[in-house]
Amino acid sequence: MFELTAIAIFIAMVLTLYRLYVGPTLYDRVLALNAFGTTTVLLIGVIGFLTGRPDFLDIALLYALINFVGTIVILKFFRYRALGDIPQIKREPDVGWLPPKEPTQ
């Protein structure tokens, strides 16, 4: 039963890789990469169950955290084109309201 589950997860991973390659927009590709990471976590968990090694669950949990952080980093990079601090652009002060000038004599 769990062998069929592992095969189904592997097929889902192959389909996700196809979506990653074909995806029309950047966000579709990032979503496919995140889905691939999630199915990888599921596959690691199922393989750990099949082999009787519960320490695979620790590896799967660590991989899930790396997948989450990696997705955030990729999205931040494509939004700001930088991974570090965003340099502040000097702007002119906002002049929405100026006090009236005193009349000159």
N, C-alpha and C positions, 0 to 999 in steps of 0.2 A: 504494500500500500504506500509506504513512504518512498519506495523507489520510484513509483509513478509520480509522486509529488516532486521529487528531485528532477525527474525528466521534464515535467511540466514547467517547473521554474527555469530550467535551462532553455527550454523553447521560448519562454517569455523573455529571457535575457537576449536571445538571438534576435527576436522581433524588436526589442528595445534598441539593440545596436543598429538595426536597419533604420529605425526611426531617427536615431542619432545621426546617421549618415545622410538621410534624405531630408530631414527637417527643414522646412522653408525659411524659418526665422531663427535667430540666435536663441531666443527664449524657448523655442521648441526643442532645440538641441540641449540646452541646459536642463530642461525638464526631463528629457530622455536620459541624460547622464545621471540625474538624481534618481530616476526610476531604476536605472541599471544598478546603481549602488544599493538601492533598497532590495532589489531581487537578489543581489549578491549576498546581502545580510541574511535573507531567508534561506538561500542555498547553503551558506555556511552553517546555519542553525540546523537544517535538516541533515546535512552530512554529519554534523556532530552527534545528532540523535542516532543516526544509522550506525555509526562506528562506536557508539557508547562512550564518547569522550565529552563530558559536560564542559570542559575547558574551552571548547569551540564557541560556546555561548559568550564567553568573555571576549574572544577575538571578534565575534560578530558585533557585539556591543561597541567595541572600540572602532571597528570599521564604520558603524553607523554614525558615530560622533565625527569621525574624519570626513565622512560623506556630507554631513550637514555643514560643517565648517567650510569644506571645499566649495560647496554650492554658494554659500554666502560670499566667499572670497571672489569667486568667478563673477557673480552678479555685481559686486562692488567694483571690480576692475572694469567691467564693460560699461558701467554707468559713469564712473569718474575718470577712467583711464589712468588710474594710479592706485597703488595698494596702501601707501603710507598716508600721512596727513595731507589734507587738501590745502594747498597754499591759498591764503586769503587774497583776494583781489582788492586793491585799493580803489575805493569809489569816492566820488564827490559827495559831500554831505547833502542830505536830503533837504531841499529848500521848499518844503511845502508851505510854510508860513514864515514870513519875515516881518519883524516889527516895522512900523512906519518910520520913515526917515524924518529927522527933525528939519524943519524948514531953515534954509540958510538965509542970513540977513545981509 
